Structure formats: structure tokens, C-alpha cells
Amino acid sequence: MEERVHVSLLGKEYTVPAELTIMDAMEYAGFKLIRGCGCRSGFCGACAVIYRLKGSTELKVVLSC
């Protein structure tokens, strides 16, 4: 059985496979990504996102691809 995680995207909760990137998790949840996707390989930096873990106030920045 594949491991699943709970994520909150734009205020809604989703359960997605744990091995997905943030970008892939958004697409798995039904979002159609048109802008800000960049190269999808981590070279251009266009997919940078700010996130925080539940229960924490610390903001982190990563590439969503």
C-alpha cells in the first residue's frame, strides 16, 4: 500500500501519494497548472513556493517541482 499524506492547497484539504512533488500533488488534486510551472526540472526557479508545516509559524521556500 502506498503511503499518503494530507496537504492543504489554497485552503482545502487533500490526501495525495507521499512521493509526489508539490507541483504533482496539485495536479493530482485536480488543479490545472498553466503559469509558474517553468522547466519542471529545478533549473529555472519559476516554481518557487512558500510553505509551512501544520502547527509551525516558520515559513520555508522550496521549488515545487
HTML snippet that shows the backbone in 3Dmol.js (N, CA, C, O; Angstrom):
<script src="https://3Dmol.org/build/3Dmol-min.js"></script>
<div id="view" style="width:600px;height:400px;position:relative"></div>
<script>
const pdb = `
ATOM      1  N   MET A   1       0.845  -1.178   0.000  1.00  0.00           N
ATOM      2  CA  MET A   1       0.000   0.000   0.000  1.00  0.00           C
ATOM      3  C   MET A   1       0.893   1.245   0.000  1.00  0.00           C
ATOM      4  O   MET A   1       1.841   1.331   0.781  1.00  0.00           O
ATOM      5  N   GLU A   2       0.592   2.202  -0.869  1.00  0.00           N
ATOM      6  CA  GLU A   2       1.416   3.405  -0.949  1.00  0.00           C
ATOM      7  C   GLU A   2       1.102   4.359   0.206  1.00  0.00           C
ATOM      8  O   GLU A   2      -0.041   4.476   0.648  1.00  0.00           O
ATOM      9  N   GLU A   3       2.132   5.022   0.671  1.00  0.00           N
ATOM     10  CA  GLU A   3       1.966   5.986   1.758  1.00  0.00           C
ATOM     11  C   GLU A   3       1.304   7.245   1.212  1.00  0.00           C
ATOM     12  O   GLU A   3       1.630   7.701   0.115  1.00  0.00           O
ATOM     13  N   ARG A   4       0.373   7.806   1.983  1.00  0.00           N
ATOM     14  CA  ARG A   4      -0.340   9.011   1.576  1.00  0.00           C
ATOM     15  C   ARG A   4      -0.159  10.078   2.644  1.00  0.00           C
ATOM     16  O   ARG A   4       0.022   9.768   3.822  1.00  0.00           O
ATOM     17  N   VAL A   5      -0.211  11.323   2.230  1.00  0.00           N
ATOM     18  CA  VAL A   5      -0.071  12.446   3.156  1.00  0.00           C
ATOM     19  C   VAL A   5      -1.230  13.417   2.941  1.00  0.00           C
ATOM     20  O   VAL A   5      -1.837  13.454   1.871  1.00  0.00           O
ATOM     21  N   HIS A   6      -1.522  14.194   3.971  1.00  0.00           N
ATOM     22  CA  HIS A   6      -2.557  15.219   3.898  1.00  0.00           C
ATOM     23  C   HIS A   6      -1.891  16.552   3.598  1.00  0.00           C
ATOM     24  O   HIS A   6      -0.920  16.926   4.256  1.00  0.00           O
ATOM     25  N   VAL A   7      -2.403  17.262   2.617  1.00  0.00           N
ATOM     26  CA  VAL A   7      -1.871  18.582   2.270  1.00  0.00           C
ATOM     27  C   VAL A   7      -3.035  19.567   2.190  1.00  0.00           C
ATOM     28  O   VAL A   7      -4.170  19.191   1.899  1.00  0.00           O
ATOM     29  N   SER A   8      -2.731  20.816   2.452  1.00  0.00           N
ATOM     30  CA  SER A   8      -3.716  21.879   2.320  1.00  0.00           C
ATOM     31  C   SER A   8      -3.280  22.757   1.162  1.00  0.00           C
ATOM     32  O   SER A   8      -2.201  23.348   1.199  1.00  0.00           O
ATOM     33  N   LEU A   9      -4.111  22.848   0.138  1.00  0.00           N
ATOM     34  CA  LEU A   9      -3.809  23.645  -1.043  1.00  0.00           C
ATOM     35  C   LEU A   9      -4.894  24.700  -1.205  1.00  0.00           C
ATOM     36  O   LEU A   9      -6.061  24.369  -1.417  1.00  0.00           O
ATOM     37  N   LEU A  10      -4.516  25.950  -1.108  1.00  0.00           N
ATOM     38  CA  LEU A  10      -5.454  27.055  -1.257  1.00  0.00           C
ATOM     39  C   LEU A  10      -6.655  26.901  -0.325  1.00  0.00           C
ATOM     40  O   LEU A  10      -7.789  27.185  -0.711  1.00  0.00           O
ATOM     41  N   GLY A  11      -6.396  26.449   0.908  1.00  0.00           N
ATOM     42  CA  GLY A  11      -7.428  26.356   1.932  1.00  0.00           C
ATOM     43  C   GLY A  11      -8.251  25.083   1.946  1.00  0.00           C
ATOM     44  O   GLY A  11      -9.126  24.937   2.800  1.00  0.00           O
ATOM     45  N   LYS A  12      -8.002  24.158   1.032  1.00  0.00           N
ATOM     46  CA  LYS A  12      -8.732  22.893   1.016  1.00  0.00           C
ATOM     47  C   LYS A  12      -7.779  21.748   1.329  1.00  0.00           C
ATOM     48  O   LYS A  12      -6.598  21.791   0.984  1.00  0.00           O
ATOM     49  N   GLU A  13      -8.315  20.719   1.992  1.00  0.00           N
ATOM     50  CA  GLU A  13      -7.506  19.565   2.375  1.00  0.00           C
ATOM     51  C   GLU A  13      -7.601  18.470   1.311  1.00  0.00           C
ATOM     52  O   GLU A  13      -8.674  18.195   0.774  1.00  0.00           O
ATOM     53  N   TYR A  14      -6.456  17.853   1.021  1.00  0.00           N
ATOM     54  CA  TYR A  14      -6.381  16.759   0.050  1.00  0.00           C
ATOM     55  C   TYR A  14      -5.483  15.663   0.610  1.00  0.00           C
ATOM     56  O   TYR A  14      -4.601  15.936   1.425  1.00  0.00           O
ATOM     57  N   THR A  15      -5.702  14.432   0.178  1.00  0.00           N
ATOM     58  CA  THR A  15      -4.823  13.315   0.510  1.00  0.00           C
ATOM     59  C   THR A  15      -4.180  12.864  -0.796  1.00  0.00           C
ATOM     60  O   THR A  15      -4.864  12.511  -1.757  1.00  0.00           O
ATOM     61  N   VAL A  16      -2.849  12.884  -0.808  1.00  0.00           N
ATOM     62  CA  VAL A  16      -2.104  12.577  -2.034  1.00  0.00           C
ATOM     63  C   VAL A  16      -0.993  11.576  -1.723  1.00  0.00           C
ATOM     64  O   VAL A  16      -0.590  11.446  -0.567  1.00  0.00           O
ATOM     65  N   PRO A  17      -0.492  10.868  -2.738  1.00  0.00           N
ATOM     66  CA  PRO A  17       0.643   9.974  -2.516  1.00  0.00           C
ATOM     67  C   PRO A  17       1.864  10.751  -1.994  1.00  0.00           C
ATOM     68  O   PRO A  17       2.155  11.847  -2.474  1.00  0.00           O
ATOM     69  N   ALA A  18       2.559  10.190  -1.031  1.00  0.00           N
ATOM     70  CA  ALA A  18       3.673  10.870  -0.355  1.00  0.00           C
ATOM     71  C   ALA A  18       4.850  11.181  -1.264  1.00  0.00           C
ATOM     72  O   ALA A  18       5.593  12.126  -0.998  1.00  0.00           O
ATOM     73  N   GLU A  19       5.040  10.411  -2.330  1.00  0.00           N
ATOM     74  CA  GLU A  19       6.228  10.605  -3.169  1.00  0.00           C
ATOM     75  C   GLU A  19       6.079  11.729  -4.190  1.00  0.00           C
ATOM     76  O   GLU A  19       7.033  12.018  -4.913  1.00  0.00           O
ATOM     77  N   LEU A  20       4.921  12.368  -4.272  1.00  0.00           N
ATOM     78  CA  LEU A  20       4.710  13.431  -5.252  1.00  0.00           C
ATOM     79  C   LEU A  20       5.407  14.727  -4.850  1.00  0.00           C
ATOM     80  O   LEU A  20       5.557  15.028  -3.666  1.00  0.00           O
ATOM     81  N   THR A  21       5.827  15.483  -5.854  1.00  0.00           N
ATOM     82  CA  THR A  21       6.320  16.837  -5.600  1.00  0.00           C
ATOM     83  C   THR A  21       5.109  17.724  -5.308  1.00  0.00           C
ATOM     84  O   THR A  21       3.972  17.297  -5.505  1.00  0.00           O
ATOM     85  N   ILE A  22       5.339  18.941  -4.847  1.00  0.00           N
ATOM     86  CA  ILE A  22       4.228  19.859  -4.597  1.00  0.00           C
ATOM     87  C   ILE A  22       3.449  20.098  -5.884  1.00  0.00           C
ATOM     88  O   ILE A  22       2.218  20.084  -5.881  1.00  0.00           O
ATOM     89  N   MET A  23       4.155  20.314  -6.968  1.00  0.00           N
ATOM     90  CA  MET A  23       3.509  20.561  -8.252  1.00  0.00           C
ATOM     91  C   MET A  23       2.673  19.348  -8.686  1.00  0.00           C
ATOM     92  O   MET A  23       1.539  19.507  -9.138  1.00  0.00           O
ATOM     93  N   ASP A  24       3.223  18.160  -8.551  1.00  0.00           N
ATOM     94  CA  ASP A  24       2.497  16.947  -8.915  1.00  0.00           C
ATOM     95  C   ASP A  24       1.294  16.726  -7.996  1.00  0.00           C
ATOM     96  O   ASP A  24       0.247  16.260  -8.446  1.00  0.00           O
ATOM     97  N   ALA A  25       1.441  17.059  -6.708  1.00  0.00           N
ATOM     98  CA  ALA A  25       0.333  16.921  -5.762  1.00  0.00           C
ATOM     99  C   ALA A  25      -0.820  17.854  -6.135  1.00  0.00           C
ATOM    100  O   ALA A  25      -1.987  17.481  -6.016  1.00  0.00           O
ATOM    101  N   MET A  26      -0.494  19.055  -6.581  1.00  0.00           N
ATOM    102  CA  MET A  26      -1.536  19.987  -7.012  1.00  0.00           C
ATOM    103  C   MET A  26      -2.275  19.440  -8.230  1.00  0.00           C
ATOM    104  O   MET A  26      -3.502  19.521  -8.301  1.00  0.00           O
ATOM    105  N   GLU A  27      -1.543  18.889  -9.179  1.00  0.00           N
ATOM    106  CA  GLU A  27      -2.173  18.307 -10.361  1.00  0.00           C
ATOM    107  C   GLU A  27      -2.992  17.069  -9.990  1.00  0.00           C
ATOM    108  O   GLU A  27      -4.070  16.850 -10.541  1.00  0.00           O
ATOM    109  N   TYR A  28      -2.486  16.269  -9.067  1.00  0.00           N
ATOM    110  CA  TYR A  28      -3.207  15.086  -8.584  1.00  0.00           C
ATOM    111  C   TYR A  28      -4.538  15.491  -7.955  1.00  0.00           C
ATOM    112  O   TYR A  28      -5.540  14.788  -8.089  1.00  0.00           O
ATOM    113  N   ALA A  29      -4.536  16.644  -7.260  1.00  0.00           N
ATOM    114  CA  ALA A  29      -5.738  17.147  -6.597  1.00  0.00           C
ATOM    115  C   ALA A  29      -6.712  17.798  -7.582  1.00  0.00           C
ATOM    116  O   ALA A  29      -7.816  18.179  -7.193  1.00  0.00           O
ATOM    117  N   GLY A  30      -6.321  17.929  -8.839  1.00  0.00           N
ATOM    118  CA  GLY A  30      -7.227  18.442  -9.849  1.00  0.00           C
ATOM    119  C   GLY A  30      -6.944  19.847 -10.336  1.00  0.00           C
ATOM    120  O   GLY A  30      -7.683  20.369 -11.172  1.00  0.00           O
ATOM    121  N   PHE A  31      -5.886  20.472  -9.830  1.00  0.00           N
ATOM    122  CA  PHE A  31      -5.530  21.810 -10.295  1.00  0.00           C
ATOM    123  C   PHE A  31      -4.892  21.719 -11.674  1.00  0.00           C
ATOM    124  O   PHE A  31      -4.114  20.802 -11.938  1.00  0.00           O
ATOM    125  N   LYS A  32      -5.211  22.654 -12.546  1.00  0.00           N
ATOM    126  CA  LYS A  32      -4.576  22.726 -13.856  1.00  0.00           C
ATOM    127  C   LYS A  32      -3.542  23.847 -13.778  1.00  0.00           C
ATOM    128  O   LYS A  32      -3.902  25.020 -13.676  1.00  0.00           O
ATOM    129  N   LEU A  33      -2.277  23.492 -13.824  1.00  0.00           N
ATOM    130  CA  LEU A  33      -1.200  24.474 -13.705  1.00  0.00           C
ATOM    131  C   LEU A  33      -0.834  25.009 -15.079  1.00  0.00           C
ATOM    132  O   LEU A  33      -0.431  24.256 -15.965  1.00  0.00           O
ATOM    133  N   ILE A  34      -0.978  26.312 -15.245  1.00  0.00           N
ATOM    134  CA  ILE A  34      -0.711  26.932 -16.538  1.00  0.00           C
ATOM    135  C   ILE A  34       0.480  27.873 -16.445  1.00  0.00           C
ATOM    136  O   ILE A  34       1.330  27.884 -17.336  1.00  0.00           O
ATOM    137  N   ARG A  35       0.553  28.660 -15.385  1.00  0.00           N
ATOM    138  CA  ARG A  35       1.648  29.629 -15.226  1.00  0.00           C
ATOM    139  C   ARG A  35       2.513  29.259 -14.028  1.00  0.00           C
ATOM    140  O   ARG A  35       2.049  28.601 -13.098  1.00  0.00           O
ATOM    141  N   GLY A  36       3.750  29.680 -14.058  1.00  0.00           N
ATOM    142  CA  GLY A  36       4.652  29.457 -12.932  1.00  0.00           C
ATOM    143  C   GLY A  36       5.198  28.049 -12.844  1.00  0.00           C
ATOM    144  O   GLY A  36       5.790  27.677 -11.832  1.00  0.00           O
ATOM    145  N   CYS A  37       5.010  27.264 -13.884  1.00  0.00           N
ATOM    146  CA  CYS A  37       5.495  25.882 -13.874  1.00  0.00           C
ATOM    147  C   CYS A  37       6.950  25.789 -14.283  1.00  0.00           C
ATOM    148  O   CYS A  37       7.669  24.899 -13.829  1.00  0.00           O
ATOM    149  N   GLY A  38       7.385  26.686 -15.125  1.00  0.00           N
ATOM    150  CA  GLY A  38       8.778  26.698 -15.562  1.00  0.00           C
ATOM    151  C   GLY A  38       9.195  25.428 -16.260  1.00  0.00           C
ATOM    152  O   GLY A  38       8.432  24.839 -17.025  1.00  0.00           O
ATOM    153  N   CYS A  39      10.415  25.014 -15.988  1.00  0.00           N
ATOM    154  CA  CYS A  39      11.016  23.888 -16.712  1.00  0.00           C
ATOM    155  C   CYS A  39      10.632  22.525 -16.143  1.00  0.00           C
ATOM    156  O   CYS A  39      10.826  21.508 -16.808  1.00  0.00           O
ATOM    157  N   ARG A  40      10.090  22.486 -14.925  1.00  0.00           N
ATOM    158  CA  ARG A  40       9.721  21.252 -14.215  1.00  0.00           C
ATOM    159  C   ARG A  40      10.928  20.368 -13.893  1.00  0.00           C
ATOM    160  O   ARG A  40      10.779  19.181 -13.603  1.00  0.00           O
ATOM    161  N   SER A  41      12.117  20.955 -13.946  1.00  0.00           N
ATOM    162  CA  SER A  41      13.332  20.195 -13.641  1.00  0.00           C
ATOM    163  C   SER A  41      14.168  20.814 -12.538  1.00  0.00           C
ATOM    164  O   SER A  41      15.173  20.228 -12.135  1.00  0.00           O
ATOM    165  N   GLY A  42      13.786  21.980 -12.036  1.00  0.00           N
ATOM    166  CA  GLY A  42      14.518  22.612 -10.954  1.00  0.00           C
ATOM    167  C   GLY A  42      15.623  23.552 -11.378  1.00  0.00           C
ATOM    168  O   GLY A  42      16.396  24.008 -10.535  1.00  0.00           O
ATOM    169  N   PHE A  43      15.720  23.855 -12.662  1.00  0.00           N
ATOM    170  CA  PHE A  43      16.790  24.723 -13.140  1.00  0.00           C
ATOM    171  C   PHE A  43      16.408  26.197 -13.156  1.00  0.00           C
ATOM    172  O   PHE A  43      17.227  27.048 -12.810  1.00  0.00           O
ATOM    173  N   CYS A  44      15.175  26.512 -13.551  1.00  0.00           N
ATOM    174  CA  CYS A  44      14.827  27.920 -13.783  1.00  0.00           C
ATOM    175  C   CYS A  44      14.348  28.647 -12.532  1.00  0.00           C
ATOM    176  O   CYS A  44      14.507  29.864 -12.441  1.00  0.00           O
ATOM    177  N   GLY A  45      13.772  27.947 -11.575  1.00  0.00           N
ATOM    178  CA  GLY A  45      13.304  28.576 -10.338  1.00  0.00           C
ATOM    179  C   GLY A  45      11.930  29.209 -10.416  1.00  0.00           C
ATOM    180  O   GLY A  45      11.496  29.837  -9.450  1.00  0.00           O
ATOM    181  N   ALA A  46      11.228  29.065 -11.533  1.00  0.00           N
ATOM    182  CA  ALA A  46       9.910  29.681 -11.694  1.00  0.00           C
ATOM    183  C   ALA A  46       8.856  29.072 -10.776  1.00  0.00           C
ATOM    184  O   ALA A  46       7.839  29.714 -10.513  1.00  0.00           O
ATOM    185  N   CYS A  47       9.064  27.878 -10.290  1.00  0.00           N
ATOM    186  CA  CYS A  47       8.053  27.192  -9.484  1.00  0.00           C
ATOM    187  C   CYS A  47       8.278  27.348  -7.981  1.00  0.00           C
ATOM    188  O   CYS A  47       7.764  26.547  -7.201  1.00  0.00           O
ATOM    189  N   ALA A  48       9.031  28.355  -7.563  1.00  0.00           N
ATOM    190  CA  ALA A  48       9.296  28.567  -6.138  1.00  0.00           C
ATOM    191  C   ALA A  48       8.001  28.796  -5.375  1.00  0.00           C
ATOM    192  O   ALA A  48       7.127  29.531  -5.835  1.00  0.00           O
ATOM    193  N   VAL A  49       7.876  28.170  -4.214  1.00  0.00           N
ATOM    194  CA  VAL A  49       6.700  28.321  -3.362  1.00  0.00           C
ATOM    195  C   VAL A  49       7.135  28.565  -1.921  1.00  0.00           C
ATOM    196  O   VAL A  49       8.241  28.205  -1.517  1.00  0.00           O
ATOM    197  N   ILE A  50       6.251  29.176  -1.167  1.00  0.00           N
ATOM    198  CA  ILE A  50       6.443  29.371   0.274  1.00  0.00           C
ATOM    199  C   ILE A  50       5.449  28.451   0.960  1.00  0.00           C
ATOM    200  O   ILE A  50       4.274  28.418   0.595  1.00  0.00           O
ATOM    201  N   TYR A  51       5.918  27.698   1.961  1.00  0.00           N
ATOM    202  CA  TYR A  51       5.020  26.792   2.674  1.00  0.00           C
ATOM    203  C   TYR A  51       5.373  26.792   4.153  1.00  0.00           C
ATOM    204  O   TYR A  51       6.418  27.298   4.565  1.00  0.00           O
ATOM    205  N   ARG A  52       4.471  26.207   4.946  1.00  0.00           N
ATOM    206  CA  ARG A  52       4.751  25.991   6.355  1.00  0.00           C
ATOM    207  C   ARG A  52       4.113  24.681   6.771  1.00  0.00           C
ATOM    208  O   ARG A  52       3.102  24.264   6.206  1.00  0.00           O
ATOM    209  N   LEU A  53       4.699  24.045   7.747  1.00  0.00           N
ATOM    210  CA  LEU A  53       4.156  22.801   8.270  1.00  0.00           C
ATOM    211  C   LEU A  53       3.064  23.117   9.277  1.00  0.00           C
ATOM    212  O   LEU A  53       3.133  24.132   9.971  1.00  0.00           O
ATOM    213  N   LYS A  54       2.061  22.260   9.362  1.00  0.00           N
ATOM    214  CA  LYS A  54       0.961  22.456  10.283  1.00  0.00           C
ATOM    215  C   LYS A  54       1.490  22.579  11.712  1.00  0.00           C
ATOM    216  O   LYS A  54       2.309  21.771  12.151  1.00  0.00           O
ATOM    217  N   GLY A  55       1.025  23.573  12.415  1.00  0.00           N
ATOM    218  CA  GLY A  55       1.449  23.792  13.789  1.00  0.00           C
ATOM    219  C   GLY A  55       2.704  24.624  13.934  1.00  0.00           C
ATOM    220  O   GLY A  55       3.139  24.895  15.054  1.00  0.00           O
ATOM    221  N   SER A  56       3.293  25.036  12.826  1.00  0.00           N
ATOM    222  CA  SER A  56       4.519  25.837  12.849  1.00  0.00           C
ATOM    223  C   SER A  56       4.240  27.207  12.241  1.00  0.00           C
ATOM    224  O   SER A  56       3.371  27.350  11.381  1.00  0.00           O
ATOM    225  N   THR A  57       4.991  28.218  12.699  1.00  0.00           N
ATOM    226  CA  THR A  57       4.873  29.547  12.109  1.00  0.00           C
ATOM    227  C   THR A  57       6.028  29.849  11.170  1.00  0.00           C
ATOM    228  O   THR A  57       6.044  30.888  10.510  1.00  0.00           O
ATOM    229  N   GLU A  58       7.003  28.933  11.110  1.00  0.00           N
ATOM    230  CA  GLU A  58       8.183  29.139  10.251  1.00  0.00           C
ATOM    231  C   GLU A  58       7.822  28.932   8.787  1.00  0.00           C
ATOM    232  O   GLU A  58       7.277  27.894   8.411  1.00  0.00           O
ATOM    233  N   LEU A  59       8.132  29.928   7.969  1.00  0.00           N
ATOM    234  CA  LEU A  59       7.919  29.826   6.534  1.00  0.00           C
ATOM    235  C   LEU A  59       9.161  29.256   5.873  1.00  0.00           C
ATOM    236  O   LEU A  59      10.282  29.589   6.258  1.00  0.00           O
ATOM    237  N   LYS A  60       8.968  28.397   4.879  1.00  0.00           N
ATOM    238  CA  LYS A  60      10.077  27.791   4.146  1.00  0.00           C
ATOM    239  C   LYS A  60       9.863  28.037   2.668  1.00  0.00           C
ATOM    240  O   LYS A  60       8.724  28.158   2.218  1.00  0.00           O
ATOM    241  N   VAL A  61      10.942  28.113   1.908  1.00  0.00           N
ATOM    242  CA  VAL A  61      10.875  28.328   0.470  1.00  0.00           C
ATOM    243  C   VAL A  61      11.543  27.146  -0.227  1.00  0.00           C
ATOM    244  O   VAL A  61      12.668  26.769   0.103  1.00  0.00           O
ATOM    245  N   VAL A  62      10.839  26.573  -1.190  1.00  0.00           N
ATOM    246  CA  VAL A  62      11.377  25.447  -1.972  1.00  0.00           C
ATOM    247  C   VAL A  62      10.881  25.564  -3.407  1.00  0.00           C
ATOM    248  O   VAL A  62      10.021  26.390  -3.711  1.00  0.00           O
ATOM    249  N   LEU A  63      11.423  24.745  -4.272  1.00  0.00           N
ATOM    250  CA  LEU A  63      10.904  24.619  -5.629  1.00  0.00           C
ATOM    251  C   LEU A  63       9.823  23.548  -5.606  1.00  0.00           C
ATOM    252  O   LEU A  63      10.021  22.480  -5.026  1.00  0.00           O
ATOM    253  N   SER A  64       8.695  23.819  -6.223  1.00  0.00           N
ATOM    254  CA  SER A  64       7.586  22.862  -6.167  1.00  0.00           C
ATOM    255  C   SER A  64       7.756  21.694  -7.130  1.00  0.00           C
ATOM    256  O   SER A  64       7.023  20.710  -7.040  1.00  0.00           O
ATOM    257  N   CYS A  65       8.717  21.790  -8.054  1.00  0.00           N
ATOM    258  CA  CYS A  65       8.916  20.673  -8.980  1.00  0.00           C
ATOM    259  C   CYS A  65       9.823  19.627  -8.372  1.00  0.00           C
ATOM    260  O   CYS A  65      10.106  18.611  -9.007  1.00  0.00           O
TER     261      CYS A  65
END
`;
const viewer = $3Dmol.createViewer("view");
viewer.addModel(pdb, "pdb");
viewer.setStyle({}, {cartoon: {color: "spectrum"}});
viewer.zoomTo();
viewer.render();
</script>
